[in-house]
Amino acid sequence: ASTIIRRYIDLGNALNATALNAIGGNYTCLLNATDLAMIDPITLKLATLNSSGCLQFTKDILYDKAKRAFSDQHYLPAYYKLIEPYLGGAPGVDLKALSKDNVNMKISTFVNLREDSLLSLTPSEVRDLLGSHLGDLTKWQNKPPVQKWVRRQKQSELDQLHIGLTGGTQEGYINVVVPKLPSSASLGAVAMMLHLLPSLLISFLMMSVLS
C-alpha cells in the first residue's frame, strides 16, 4: 500500500477526494507530512480519513484541515459528526467548546484524544462532553490516559460525577512529582559541596564579623 501511494503521488497525482477515499481509514498513517500538506481541506467534505492509530503530528494536521473544511457548519448539529474522526488532534480549547454542545462523545473517541488536551479538561467539562456515555469512564479509570487525568482531579469534584470514580487528590493533599535522581557524577559533586559547606559557612561568618 505504501509503495502504491508513493507511486501515485510521485507521478504528480493529487490527493483528491477519490484518492483519499481509496486510502480511507486503513492507510491514512502511511501519509507523511509532505503528503498531508497536499490535501485541500475542502476535499475532506467528500472523504473521511481515520487517523486514530497515527502519530500525533498526523492527527494534528488533519484536525486543522478538517476544522477549516467544516468551519461553515460549526454552529450546526451535524458539525460534531463531521469533525469527530479528527478529534485526536483537537486542542483543549476546542474540546472545552464542544462540551457545551451536548455532543455525547463516545468513550472510544475520548481515550484517543490528544493527551495534553484531555488532561486540561475539568470533571464538569468531561461530564458535559461525554453526556450519556459518562458512565463508561469508570471502565478506564485504571488505564491511561484516564488514570492520569483522574489523579490530577480533586476527589470531591470526581464524586460530583456520581459514577464511582476514585483515585483523585484528597482535600488538604497535593500531588508530588518525584524528581529524577541525579547521575553518579552529580551525586559526587553534591557530596563534595556538602563536605565543604561547614568550612564555607565558617569563612562567611568570620568575614561578616571582621567587616
Backbone as JSON Lines, residues from 0, in Angstrom:
{"i":0,"aa":"A","n":[0.83,-1.2,0.0],"ca":[0.0,0.0,0.0],"c":[0.87,1.26,0.0]}
{"i":1,"aa":"S","n":[1.92,1.23,0.8],"ca":[2.82,2.38,0.87],"c":[3.46,2.65,-0.49]}
{"i":2,"aa":"T","n":[3.87,1.57,-1.18],"ca":[4.51,1.71,-2.5],"c":[3.53,2.28,-3.51]}
{"i":3,"aa":"I","n":[2.3,1.83,-3.47],"ca":[1.28,2.31,-4.42],"c":[0.99,3.79,-4.18]}
{"i":4,"aa":"I","n":[0.85,4.17,-2.92],"ca":[0.59,5.59,-2.59],"c":[1.76,6.45,-3.03]}
{"i":5,"aa":"R","n":[2.98,5.97,-2.76],"ca":[4.17,6.73,-3.14],"c":[4.25,6.91,-4.65]}
{"i":6,"aa":"R","n":[3.96,5.83,-5.4],"ca":[3.99,5.88,-6.85],"c":[2.94,6.83,-7.39]}
{"i":7,"aa":"Y","n":[1.76,6.78,-6.81],"ca":[0.65,7.65,-7.23],"c":[1.03,9.12,-7.06]}
{"i":8,"aa":"I","n":[1.62,9.47,-5.9],"ca":[1.99,10.87,-5.63],"c":[3.18,11.3,-6.48]}
{"i":9,"aa":"D","n":[4.16,10.41,-6.65],"ca":[5.35,10.75,-7.43],"c":[5.04,11.01,-8.89]}
{"i":10,"aa":"L","n":[3.94,10.44,-9.38],"ca":[3.52,10.69,-10.76],"c":[2.79,12.02,-10.91]}
{"i":11,"aa":"G","n":[2.68,12.77,-9.81],"ca":[2.08,14.1,-9.86],"c":[0.58,14.11,-9.65]}
{"i":12,"aa":"N","n":[0.02,13.0,-9.21],"ca":[-1.42,12.95,-8.98],"c":[-1.79,13.63,-7.66]}
{"i":13,"aa":"A","n":[-2.97,14.23,-7.64],"ca":[-3.42,14.95,-6.46],"c":[-4.08,14.02,-5.46]}
{"i":14,"aa":"L","n":[-3.99,14.39,-4.19],"ca":[-4.71,13.65,-3.15],"c":[-6.12,14.24,-3.05]}
{"i":15,"aa":"N","n":[-6.91,13.94,-4.1],"ca":[-8.27,14.46,-4.14],"c":[-9.21,13.53,-3.38]}
{"i":16,"aa":"A","n":[-10.52,13.81,-3.45],"ca":[-11.49,13.02,-2.7],"c":[-11.46,11.55,-3.08]}
{"i":17,"aa":"T","n":[-11.29,11.27,-4.37],"ca":[-11.24,9.87,-4.84],"c":[-10.05,9.14,-4.23]}
{"i":18,"aa":"A","n":[-8.9,9.79,-4.25],"ca":[-7.69,9.18,-3.69],"c":[-7.82,9.0,-2.18]}
{"i":19,"aa":"L","n":[-8.36,10.01,-1.5],"ca":[-8.5,9.93,-0.05],"c":[-9.48,8.84,0.37]}
{"i":20,"aa":"N","n":[-10.54,8.68,-0.4],"ca":[-11.49,7.6,-0.09],"c":[-10.85,6.24,-0.3]}
{"i":21,"aa":"A","n":[-9.94,6.14,-1.29],"ca":[-9.24,4.88,-1.53],"c":[-8.27,4.59,-0.37]}
{"i":22,"aa":"I","n":[-7.63,5.64,0.11],"ca":[-6.71,5.49,1.26],"c":[-7.52,5.16,2.51]}
{"i":23,"aa":"G","n":[-8.65,5.88,2.69],"ca":[-9.6,5.6,3.76],"c":[-8.99,5.55,5.14]}
{"i":24,"aa":"G","n":[-9.53,4.67,5.98],"ca":[-9.05,4.59,7.35],"c":[-7.91,3.62,7.53]}
{"i":25,"aa":"N","n":[-7.65,2.78,6.55],"ca":[-6.62,1.75,6.71],"c":[-5.21,2.24,6.46]}
{"i":26,"aa":"Y","n":[-5.06,3.23,5.58],"ca":[-3.71,3.62,5.16],"c":[-3.39,5.1,5.4]}
{"i":27,"aa":"T","n":[-4.23,5.77,6.19],"ca":[-4.0,7.19,6.48],"c":[-2.62,7.41,7.09]}
{"i":28,"aa":"C","n":[-2.22,6.5,7.96],"ca":[-0.96,6.67,8.69],"c":[0.27,6.54,7.79]}
{"i":29,"aa":"L","n":[0.09,6.1,6.56],"ca":[1.21,5.99,5.63],"c":[1.58,7.33,5.0]}
{"i":30,"aa":"L","n":[0.71,8.32,5.18],"ca":[0.96,9.64,4.61],"c":[1.94,10.4,5.5]}
{"i":31,"aa":"N","n":[2.96,11.0,4.88],"ca":[3.91,11.78,5.66],"c":[3.49,13.25,5.68]}
{"i":32,"aa":"A","n":[4.28,14.09,6.33],"ca":[3.92,15.5,6.48],"c":[3.76,16.2,5.14]}
{"i":33,"aa":"T","n":[4.63,15.86,4.18],"ca":[4.55,16.48,2.85],"c":[3.26,16.07,2.15]}
{"i":34,"aa":"D","n":[2.91,14.79,2.27],"ca":[1.66,14.3,1.66],"c":[0.45,15.0,2.27]}
{"i":35,"aa":"L","n":[0.45,15.11,3.58],"ca":[-0.68,15.72,4.29],"c":[-0.85,17.18,3.9]}
{"i":36,"aa":"A","n":[0.29,17.86,3.66],"ca":[0.23,19.27,3.27],"c":[-0.44,19.45,1.92]}
{"i":37,"aa":"M","n":[-0.42,18.41,1.09],"ca":[-1.02,18.49,-0.24],"c":[-2.55,18.42,-0.21]}
{"i":38,"aa":"I","n":[-3.11,17.96,0.9],"ca":[-4.56,17.76,0.98],"c":[-5.27,19.1,1.1]}
{"i":39,"aa":"D","n":[-6.18,19.36,0.19],"ca":[-7.01,20.57,0.26],"c":[-8.09,20.31,1.31]}
{"i":40,"aa":"P","n":[-8.23,21.19,2.32],"ca":[-9.24,20.98,3.36],"c":[-10.64,20.7,2.8]}
{"i":41,"aa":"I","n":[-10.96,21.32,1.68],"ca":[-12.3,21.15,1.1],"c":[-12.56,19.69,0.71]}
{"i":42,"aa":"T","n":[-11.5,18.95,0.35],"ca":[-11.71,17.57,-0.08],"c":[-12.18,16.68,1.08]}
{"i":43,"aa":"L","n":[-11.94,17.13,2.32],"ca":[-12.38,16.35,3.47],"c":[-13.9,16.37,3.62]}
{"i":44,"aa":"K","n":[-14.56,17.25,2.87],"ca":[-16.02,17.24,2.86],"c":[-16.55,16.06,2.06]}
{"i":45,"aa":"L","n":[-15.69,15.52,1.2],"ca":[-16.1,14.42,0.32],"c":[-15.42,13.1,0.67]}
{"i":46,"aa":"A","n":[-14.55,13.15,1.69],"ca":[-13.82,11.94,2.08],"c":[-13.61,11.95,3.58]}
{"i":47,"aa":"T","n":[-13.46,10.77,4.17],"ca":[-13.22,10.66,5.61],"c":[-11.97,9.84,5.85]}
{"i":48,"aa":"L","n":[-11.03,10.41,6.6],"ca":[-9.8,9.71,6.94],"c":[-9.82,9.39,8.44]}
{"i":49,"aa":"N","n":[-9.4,8.2,8.8],"ca":[-9.34,7.8,10.2],"c":[-7.89,7.85,10.66]}
{"i":50,"aa":"S","n":[-7.58,8.8,11.53],"ca":[-6.2,8.99,11.98],"c":[-5.98,8.48,13.4]}
{"i":51,"aa":"S","n":[-6.92,7.73,13.95],"ca":[-6.85,7.34,15.37],"c":[-5.58,6.54,15.71]}
{"i":52,"aa":"G","n":[-5.05,5.78,14.78],"ca":[-3.87,4.98,15.06],"c":[-2.58,5.62,14.59]}
{"i":53,"aa":"C","n":[-2.65,6.86,14.15],"ca":[-1.47,7.52,13.56],"c":[-0.66,8.28,14.61]}
{"i":54,"aa":"L","n":[0.53,8.74,14.2],"ca":[1.34,9.57,15.05],"c":[0.63,10.9,15.29]}
{"i":55,"aa":"Q","n":[1.0,11.56,16.4],"ca":[0.28,12.77,16.79],"c":[0.37,13.87,15.73]}
{"i":56,"aa":"F","n":[1.49,13.99,15.04],"ca":[1.61,15.07,14.06],"c":[0.59,14.88,12.93]}
{"i":57,"aa":"T","n":[0.29,13.63,12.57],"ca":[-0.72,13.37,11.55],"c":[-2.1,13.79,12.04]}
{"i":58,"aa":"K","n":[-2.42,13.45,13.27],"ca":[-3.7,13.83,13.85],"c":[-3.86,15.34,13.91]}
{"i":59,"aa":"D","n":[-2.78,16.03,14.3],"ca":[-2.83,17.49,14.43],"c":[-3.08,18.15,13.08]}
{"i":60,"aa":"I","n":[-2.38,17.69,12.05],"ca":[-2.51,18.28,10.71],"c":[-3.92,18.05,10.17]}
{"i":61,"aa":"L","n":[-4.42,16.83,10.29],"ca":[-5.74,16.51,9.75],"c":[-6.84,17.23,10.51]}
{"i":62,"aa":"Y","n":[-6.68,17.38,11.81],"ca":[-7.7,18.11,12.57],"c":[-7.78,19.55,12.11]}
{"i":63,"aa":"D","n":[-6.61,20.17,11.93],"ca":[-6.59,21.56,11.48],"c":[-7.27,21.72,10.12]}
{"i":64,"aa":"K","n":[-7.02,20.77,9.22],"ca":[-7.64,20.83,7.9],"c":[-9.15,20.58,7.99]}
{"i":65,"aa":"A","n":[-9.55,19.62,8.82],"ca":[-10.96,19.31,8.97],"c":[-11.72,20.49,9.6]}
{"i":66,"aa":"K","n":[-11.11,21.13,10.56],"ca":[-11.74,22.28,11.21],"c":[-12.01,23.39,10.21]}
{"i":67,"aa":"R","n":[-11.04,23.62,9.32],"ca":[-11.23,24.63,8.27],"c":[-12.28,24.19,7.26]}
{"i":68,"aa":"A","n":[-12.28,22.9,6.94],"ca":[-13.23,22.39,5.95],"c":[-14.67,22.55,6.4]}
{"i":69,"aa":"F","n":[-14.9,22.32,7.7],"ca":[-16.27,22.34,8.22],"c":[-16.59,23.6,9.01]}
{"i":70,"aa":"S","n":[-15.76,24.62,8.87],"ca":[-15.96,25.84,9.65],"c":[-17.31,26.51,9.38]}
{"i":71,"aa":"D","n":[-17.83,26.33,8.15],"ca":[-19.11,26.96,7.83],"c":[-20.29,26.23,8.47]}
{"i":72,"aa":"Q","n":[-20.02,25.06,9.08],"ca":[-21.09,24.3,9.73],"c":[-20.87,24.2,11.24]}
{"i":73,"aa":"H","n":[-19.99,25.04,11.74],"ca":[-19.58,24.97,13.14],"c":[-20.76,25.05,14.11]}
{"i":74,"aa":"Y","n":[-21.78,25.81,13.77],"ca":[-22.9,26.01,14.68],"c":[-24.09,25.1,14.38]}
{"i":75,"aa":"L","n":[-23.9,24.15,13.49],"ca":[-24.97,23.23,13.15],"c":[-24.82,21.93,13.94]}
{"i":76,"aa":"P","n":[-25.93,21.25,14.24],"ca":[-25.86,19.98,14.98],"c":[-25.0,18.92,14.28]}
{"i":77,"aa":"A","n":[-24.91,18.98,12.96],"ca":[-24.15,17.98,12.2],"c":[-22.65,18.16,12.34]}
{"i":78,"aa":"Y","n":[-22.21,19.3,12.86],"ca":[-20.77,19.59,12.91],"c":[-19.99,18.53,13.67]}
{"i":79,"aa":"Y","n":[-20.52,18.09,14.8],"ca":[-19.76,17.15,15.62],"c":[-19.49,15.84,14.88]}
{"i":80,"aa":"K","n":[-20.47,15.31,14.19],"ca":[-20.29,14.06,13.46],"c":[-19.24,14.21,12.36]}
{"i":81,"aa":"L","n":[-19.17,15.4,11.77],"ca":[-18.21,15.65,10.7],"c":[-16.77,15.74,11.26]}
{"i":82,"aa":"I","n":[-16.64,16.37,12.43],"ca":[-15.31,16.6,12.97],"c":[-14.82,15.45,13.85]}
{"i":83,"aa":"E","n":[-15.72,14.58,14.28],"ca":[-15.38,13.51,15.23],"c":[-14.19,12.64,14.8]}
{"i":84,"aa":"P","n":[-14.09,12.22,13.53],"ca":[-12.96,11.35,13.14],"c":[-11.59,12.01,13.3]}
{"i":85,"aa":"Y","n":[-11.58,13.33,13.47],"ca":[-10.31,14.06,13.51],"c":[-10.0,14.64,14.89]}
{"i":86,"aa":"L","n":[-10.82,14.32,15.9],"ca":[-10.66,14.95,17.22],"c":[-9.39,14.55,17.94]}
{"i":87,"aa":"G","n":[-8.69,13.54,17.46],"ca":[-7.43,13.15,18.08],"c":[-6.38,14.23,18.0]}
{"i":88,"aa":"G","n":[-6.61,15.24,17.17],"ca":[-5.67,16.35,17.05],"c":[-6.21,17.65,17.6]}
{"i":89,"aa":"A","n":[-7.35,17.61,18.29],"ca":[-8.01,18.83,18.77],"c":[-7.32,19.4,20.0]}
{"i":90,"aa":"P","n":[-7.09,20.7,20.04],"ca":[-6.53,21.32,21.25],"c":[-7.59,21.39,22.35]}
{"i":91,"aa":"G","n":[-7.15,21.59,23.57],"ca":[-8.07,21.61,24.7],"c":[-9.16,22.65,24.58]}
{"i":92,"aa":"V","n":[-8.83,23.82,24.05],"ca":[-9.83,24.9,23.96],"c":[-11.01,24.5,23.07]}
{"i":93,"aa":"D","n":[-10.74,23.72,22.03],"ca":[-11.81,23.28,21.14],"c":[-12.68,22.21,21.82]}
{"i":94,"aa":"L","n":[-12.05,21.35,22.62],"ca":[-12.82,20.33,23.35],"c":[-13.71,20.99,24.4]}
{"i":95,"aa":"K","n":[-13.2,22.02,25.04],"ca":[-13.99,22.75,26.03],"c":[-15.22,23.38,25.37]}
{"i":96,"aa":"A","n":[-15.03,23.88,24.15],"ca":[-16.17,24.46,23.42],"c":[-17.19,23.39,23.05]}
{"i":97,"aa":"L","n":[-16.71,22.21,22.65],"ca":[-17.61,21.11,22.3],"c":[-18.4,20.62,23.5]}
{"i":98,"aa":"S","n":[-17.83,20.74,24.69],"ca":[-18.51,20.26,25.9],"c":[-19.8,21.03,26.16]}
{"i":99,"aa":"K","n":[-19.96,22.17,25.52],"ca":[-21.17,22.99,25.71],"c":[-22.25,22.65,24.7]}
{"i":100,"aa":"D","n":[-21.95,21.69,23.8],"ca":[-22.88,21.42,22.69],"c":[-23.62,20.09,22.8]}
{"i":101,"aa":"N","n":[-23.57,19.44,23.95],"ca":[-24.29,18.17,24.14],"c":[-23.95,17.15,23.05]}
{"i":102,"aa":"V","n":[-22.65,16.9,22.86],"ca":[-22.23,16.03,21.75],"c":[-22.27,14.54,22.09]}
{"i":103,"aa":"N","n":[-22.33,14.19,23.39],"ca":[-22.36,12.77,23.79],"c":[-21.2,11.97,23.16]}
{"i":104,"aa":"M","n":[-19.99,12.42,23.44],"ca":[-18.8,11.78,22.88],"c":[-18.67,10.34,23.38]}
{"i":105,"aa":"K","n":[-18.36,9.43,22.47],"ca":[-18.14,8.03,22.83],"c":[-16.81,7.9,23.58]}
{"i":106,"aa":"I","n":[-16.75,6.94,24.48],"ca":[-15.53,6.75,25.27],"c":[-14.36,6.36,24.38]}
{"i":107,"aa":"S","n":[-14.62,5.67,23.28],"ca":[-13.55,5.29,22.36],"c":[-12.91,6.51,21.71]}
{"i":108,"aa":"T","n":[-13.7,7.55,21.5],"ca":[-13.18,8.8,20.97],"c":[-12.42,9.55,22.06]}
{"i":109,"aa":"F","n":[-12.99,9.55,23.25],"ca":[-12.42,10.29,24.38],"c":[-11.01,9.82,24.72]}
{"i":110,"aa":"V","n":[-10.81,8.51,24.8],"ca":[-9.5,7.98,25.22],"c":[-8.44,8.13,24.14]}
{"i":111,"aa":"N","n":[-8.85,8.51,22.94],"ca":[-7.9,8.72,21.85],"c":[-7.66,10.2,21.57]}
{"i":112,"aa":"L","n":[-8.14,11.06,22.47],"ca":[-7.86,12.48,22.34],"c":[-6.39,12.75,22.61]}
{"i":113,"aa":"R","n":[-5.92,13.89,22.16],"ca":[-4.55,14.3,22.45],"c":[-4.39,14.4,23.96]}
{"i":114,"aa":"E","n":[-3.35,13.79,24.51],"ca":[-3.23,13.68,25.96],"c":[-3.24,15.03,26.66]}
{"i":115,"aa":"D","n":[-2.48,15.99,26.16],"ca":[-2.44,17.29,26.84],"c":[-3.8,17.97,26.81]}
{"i":116,"aa":"S","n":[-4.57,17.73,25.74],"ca":[-5.91,18.31,25.63],"c":[-6.85,17.66,26.64]}
{"i":117,"aa":"L","n":[-6.78,16.33,26.73],"ca":[-7.63,15.59,27.67],"c":[-7.33,16.01,29.11]}
{"i":118,"aa":"L","n":[-6.05,16.13,29.44],"ca":[-5.66,16.47,30.8],"c":[-6.05,17.89,31.18]}
{"i":119,"aa":"S","n":[-6.33,18.73,30.21],"ca":[-6.71,20.12,30.51],"c":[-8.19,20.25,30.88]}
{"i":120,"aa":"L","n":[-8.96,19.18,30.71],"ca":[-10.4,19.23,30.96],"c":[-10.72,19.07,32.44]}
{"i":121,"aa":"T","n":[-11.71,19.81,32.91],"ca":[-12.18,19.67,34.29],"c":[-13.22,18.55,34.35]}
{"i":122,"aa":"P","n":[-13.5,18.03,35.54],"ca":[-14.53,16.99,35.65],"c":[-15.89,17.42,35.07]}
{"i":123,"aa":"S","n":[-16.28,18.65,35.3],"ca":[-17.57,19.1,34.76],"c":[-17.55,19.16,33.24]}
{"i":124,"aa":"E","n":[-16.4,19.53,32.66],"ca":[-16.29,19.57,31.2],"c":[-16.32,18.17,30.61]}
{"i":125,"aa":"V","n":[-15.68,17.22,31.3],"ca":[-15.72,15.82,30.85],"c":[-17.14,15.29,30.92]}
{"i":126,"aa":"R","n":[-17.84,15.63,31.99],"ca":[-19.24,15.21,32.12],"c":[-20.08,15.73,30.96]}
{"i":127,"aa":"D","n":[-19.91,17.0,30.65],"ca":[-20.71,17.59,29.57],"c":[-20.27,17.07,28.21]}
{"i":128,"aa":"L","n":[-19.01,16.72,28.07],"ca":[-18.5,16.21,26.79],"c":[-19.02,14.8,26.52]}
{"i":129,"aa":"L","n":[-18.97,13.94,27.54],"ca":[-19.39,12.55,27.36],"c":[-20.9,12.38,27.43]}
{"i":130,"aa":"G","n":[-21.57,13.21,28.17],"ca":[-23.03,13.13,28.25],"c":[-23.53,11.77,28.67]}
{"i":131,"aa":"S","n":[-24.3,11.13,27.81],"ca":[-24.89,9.83,28.12],"c":[-23.87,8.72,28.24]}
{"i":132,"aa":"H","n":[-22.63,8.97,27.81],"ca":[-21.58,7.95,27.87],"c":[-20.68,8.13,29.1]}
{"i":133,"aa":"L","n":[-21.04,9.03,30.0],"ca":[-20.19,9.33,31.15],"c":[-19.88,8.09,31.97]}
{"i":134,"aa":"G","n":[-20.85,7.21,32.16],"ca":[-20.64,6.02,32.97],"c":[-19.55,5.11,32.46]}
{"i":135,"aa":"D","n":[-19.26,5.17,31.16],"ca":[-18.21,4.32,30.58],"c":[-16.82,4.72,31.06]}
{"i":136,"aa":"L","n":[-16.72,5.9,31.66],"ca":[-15.42,6.39,32.13],"c":[-14.84,5.49,33.21]}
{"i":137,"aa":"T","n":[-15.71,4.87,34.02],"ca":[-15.23,4.02,35.11],"c":[-14.48,2.79,34.6]}
{"i":138,"aa":"K","n":[-14.79,2.34,33.39],"ca":[-14.09,1.19,32.82],"c":[-12.64,1.51,32.5]}
{"i":139,"aa":"W","n":[-12.33,2.8,32.42],"ca":[-10.98,3.24,32.04],"c":[-10.24,3.91,33.18]}
{"i":140,"aa":"Q","n":[-10.8,3.93,34.39],"ca":[-10.18,4.72,35.45],"c":[-8.81,4.19,35.88]}
{"i":141,"aa":"N","n":[-8.51,2.94,35.57],"ca":[-7.19,2.39,35.9],"c":[-6.31,2.19,34.66]}
{"i":142,"aa":"K","n":[-6.7,2.82,33.56],"ca":[-5.94,2.71,32.31],"c":[-5.59,4.11,31.81]}
{"i":143,"aa":"P","n":[-4.45,4.23,31.14],"ca":[-4.11,5.52,30.52],"c":[-5.03,5.77,29.33]}
{"i":144,"aa":"P","n":[-5.34,7.05,29.04],"ca":[-4.9,8.25,29.76],"c":[-5.86,8.68,30.87]}
{"i":145,"aa":"V","n":[-6.98,7.96,31.04],"ca":[-7.97,8.35,32.03],"c":[-7.38,8.3,33.44]}
{"i":146,"aa":"Q","n":[-6.58,7.29,33.73],"ca":[-5.97,7.18,35.06],"c":[-5.15,8.42,35.4]}
{"i":147,"aa":"K","n":[-4.39,8.9,34.43],"ca":[-3.57,10.1,34.65],"c":[-4.46,11.31,34.88]}
{"i":148,"aa":"W","n":[-5.55,11.39,34.13],"ca":[-6.49,12.5,34.31],"c":[-7.13,12.46,35.69]}
{"i":149,"aa":"V","n":[-7.56,11.28,36.13],"ca":[-8.21,11.12,37.43],"c":[-7.29,11.59,38.55]}
{"i":150,"aa":"R","n":[-6.02,11.22,38.49],"ca":[-5.07,11.56,39.55],"c":[-4.84,13.06,39.67]}
{"i":151,"aa":"R","n":[-5.16,13.8,38.62],"ca":[-4.97,15.25,38.65],"c":[-6.18,16.0,39.19]}
{"i":152,"aa":"Q","n":[-7.27,15.29,39.42],"ca":[-8.51,15.94,39.84],"c":[-8.71,15.83,41.35]}
{"i":153,"aa":"K","n":[-9.46,16.75,41.91],"ca":[-9.85,16.66,43.31],"c":[-10.91,15.56,43.43]}
{"i":154,"aa":"Q","n":[-10.74,14.71,44.43],"ca":[-11.7,13.62,44.61],"c":[-13.11,14.15,44.85]}
{"i":155,"aa":"S","n":[-13.21,15.29,45.52],"ca":[-14.53,15.88,45.78],"c":[-15.24,16.25,44.48]}
{"i":156,"aa":"E","n":[-14.48,16.67,43.46],"ca":[-15.08,17.02,42.17],"c":[-15.43,15.76,41.38]}
{"i":157,"aa":"L","n":[-14.6,14.72,41.52],"ca":[-14.92,13.45,40.88],"c":[-16.19,12.84,41.48]}
{"i":158,"aa":"D","n":[-16.36,13.0,42.79],"ca":[-17.55,12.47,43.46],"c":[-18.83,13.11,42.92]}
{"i":159,"aa":"Q","n":[-18.72,14.35,42.45],"ca":[-19.89,15.06,41.92],"c":[-20.36,14.48,40.59]}
{"i":160,"aa":"L","n":[-19.54,13.63,39.98],"ca":[-19.95,12.98,38.74],"c":[-20.89,11.81,39.02]}
{"i":161,"aa":"H","n":[-20.83,11.3,40.24],"ca":[-21.73,10.22,40.69],"c":[-21.61,8.94,39.84]}
{"i":162,"aa":"I","n":[-20.37,8.61,39.49],"ca":[-20.17,7.36,38.73],"c":[-19.15,6.46,39.42]}
{"i":163,"aa":"G","n":[-18.73,6.84,40.63],"ca":[-17.84,5.99,41.41],"c":[-16.37,6.08,41.06]}
{"i":164,"aa":"L","n":[-15.93,7.16,40.43],"ca":[-14.51,7.33,40.12],"c":[-13.71,7.57,41.39]}
{"i":165,"aa":"T","n":[-12.6,6.87,41.55],"ca":[-11.72,7.05,42.7],"c":[-10.29,7.22,42.23]}
{"i":166,"aa":"G","n":[-9.46,7.76,43.13],"ca":[-8.05,7.95,42.79],"c":[-7.65,9.4,42.67]}
{"i":167,"aa":"G","n":[-8.6,10.31,42.9],"ca":[-8.29,11.73,42.83],"c":[-7.57,12.22,44.07]}
{"i":168,"aa":"T","n":[-7.19,13.48,44.08],"ca":[-6.48,14.09,45.19],"c":[-7.45,14.42,46.31]}
{"i":169,"aa":"Q","n":[-7.13,13.98,47.53],"ca":[-7.96,14.3,48.68],"c":[-7.73,15.74,49.1]}
{"i":170,"aa":"E","n":[-8.74,16.35,49.73],"ca":[-8.61,17.72,50.2],"c":[-7.48,17.81,51.23]}
{"i":171,"aa":"G","n":[-6.65,18.84,51.09],"ca":[-5.55,19.03,52.02],"c":[-4.27,18.36,51.58]}
{"i":172,"aa":"Y","n":[-4.33,17.61,50.46],"ca":[-3.15,16.94,49.95],"c":[-2.81,17.5,48.58]}
{"i":173,"aa":"I","n":[-1.58,17.32,48.19],"ca":[-1.16,17.72,46.85],"c":[-0.45,16.55,46.2]}
{"i":174,"aa":"N","n":[-0.49,16.52,44.87],"ca":[0.25,15.51,44.13],"c":[1.71,15.92,44.06]}
{"i":175,"aa":"V","n":[2.58,15.02,44.46],"ca":[4.02,15.31,44.47],"c":[4.67,14.61,43.29]}
{"i":176,"aa":"V","n":[5.41,15.36,42.49],"ca":[6.16,14.8,41.38],"c":[7.55,14.44,41.88]}
{"i":177,"aa":"V","n":[7.9,13.16,41.82],"ca":[9.21,12.72,42.3],"c":[10.28,13.13,41.29]}
{"i":178,"aa":"P","n":[11.28,13.89,41.71],"ca":[12.32,14.33,40.77],"c":[13.18,13.18,40.3]}
{"i":179,"aa":"K","n":[13.74,13.34,39.12],"ca":[14.64,12.34,38.56],"c":[15.93,12.32,39.37]}
{"i":180,"aa":"L","n":[16.38,11.13,39.73],"ca":[17.61,11.03,40.5],"c":[18.8,11.5,39.69]}
{"i":181,"aa":"P","n":[19.72,12.23,40.31],"ca":[20.9,12.69,39.58],"c":[21.84,11.55,39.26]}
{"i":182,"aa":"S","n":[22.72,11.78,38.31],"ca":[23.71,10.77,37.94],"c":[24.75,10.64,39.03]}
{"i":183,"aa":"S","n":[25.59,9.59,38.92],"ca":[26.65,9.37,39.92],"c":[27.61,10.54,39.96]}
{"i":184,"aa":"A","n":[27.85,11.15,38.78],"ca":[28.75,12.3,38.73],"c":[28.16,13.47,39.5]}
{"i":185,"aa":"S","n":[26.85,13.67,39.33],"ca":[26.18,14.76,40.02],"c":[26.18,14.51,41.52]}
{"i":186,"aa":"L","n":[25.96,13.23,41.91],"ca":[25.96,12.88,43.32],"c":[27.33,13.18,43.94]}
{"i":187,"aa":"G","n":[28.41,12.9,43.19],"ca":[29.75,13.17,43.69],"c":[29.96,14.66,43.93]}
{"i":188,"aa":"A","n":[29.45,15.47,43.01],"ca":[29.58,16.92,43.15],"c":[28.8,17.42,44.36]}
{"i":189,"aa":"V","n":[27.6,16.86,44.55],"ca":[26.78,17.25,45.7],"c":[27.47,16.87,47.0]}
{"i":190,"aa":"A","n":[28.03,15.64,47.03],"ca":[28.72,15.18,48.24],"c":[29.9,16.09,48.57]}
{"i":191,"aa":"M","n":[30.66,16.5,47.54],"ca":[31.8,17.39,47.75],"c":[31.33,18.74,48.3]}
{"i":192,"aa":"M","n":[30.21,19.25,47.77],"ca":[29.69,20.53,48.23],"c":[29.26,20.44,49.69]}
{"i":193,"aa":"L","n":[28.58,19.32,50.05],"ca":[28.16,19.14,51.43],"c":[29.36,19.03,52.37]}
{"i":194,"aa":"H","n":[30.44,18.4,51.89],"ca":[31.65,18.25,52.7],"c":[32.29,19.61,52.98]}
{"i":195,"aa":"L","n":[32.26,20.49,51.98],"ca":[32.9,21.8,52.11],"c":[31.99,22.83,52.77]}
{"i":196,"aa":"L","n":[30.71,22.54,52.89],"ca":[29.74,23.53,53.36],"c":[30.08,24.1,54.74]}
{"i":197,"aa":"P","n":[30.44,23.28,55.75],"ca":[30.78,23.87,57.06],"c":[31.91,24.87,56.98]}
{"i":198,"aa":"S","n":[32.96,24.53,56.22],"ca":[34.11,25.44,56.09],"c":[33.69,26.74,55.43]}
{"i":199,"aa":"L","n":[32.86,26.63,54.42],"ca":[32.4,27.83,53.71],"c":[31.57,28.71,54.63]}
{"i":200,"aa":"L","n":[30.72,28.11,55.45],"ca":[29.88,28.88,56.36],"c":[30.73,29.59,57.41]}
{"i":201,"aa":"I","n":[31.75,28.88,57.93],"ca":[32.63,29.49,58.93],"c":[33.36,30.68,58.32]}
{"i":202,"aa":"S","n":[33.88,30.5,57.09],"ca":[34.59,31.6,56.42],"c":[33.67,32.8,56.22]}
{"i":203,"aa":"F","n":[32.43,32.51,55.84],"ca":[31.47,33.59,55.6],"c":[31.19,34.36,56.9]}
{"i":204,"aa":"L","n":[31.0,33.6,58.01],"ca":[30.71,34.24,59.28],"c":[31.9,35.06,59.77]}
{"i":205,"aa":"M","n":[33.13,34.56,59.59],"ca":[34.33,35.28,60.01],"c":[34.45,36.6,59.24]}
{"i":206,"aa":"M","n":[34.18,36.54,57.93],"ca":[34.26,37.77,57.13],"c":[33.22,38.76,57.57]}
{"i":207,"aa":"S","n":[32.02,38.26,57.93],"ca":[30.96,39.16,58.39],"c":[31.33,39.84,59.69]}
{"i":208,"aa":"V","n":[31.97,39.07,60.62],"ca":[32.36,39.64,61.91],"c":[33.47,40.68,61.74]}
{"i":209,"aa":"L","n":[34.46,40.33,60.92],"ca":[35.59,41.22,60.7],"c":[35.19,42.5,59.99]}
{"i":210,"aa":"S","n":[34.19,42.41,59.12],"ca":[33.76,43.61,58.4],"c":[32.96,44.53,59.33]}
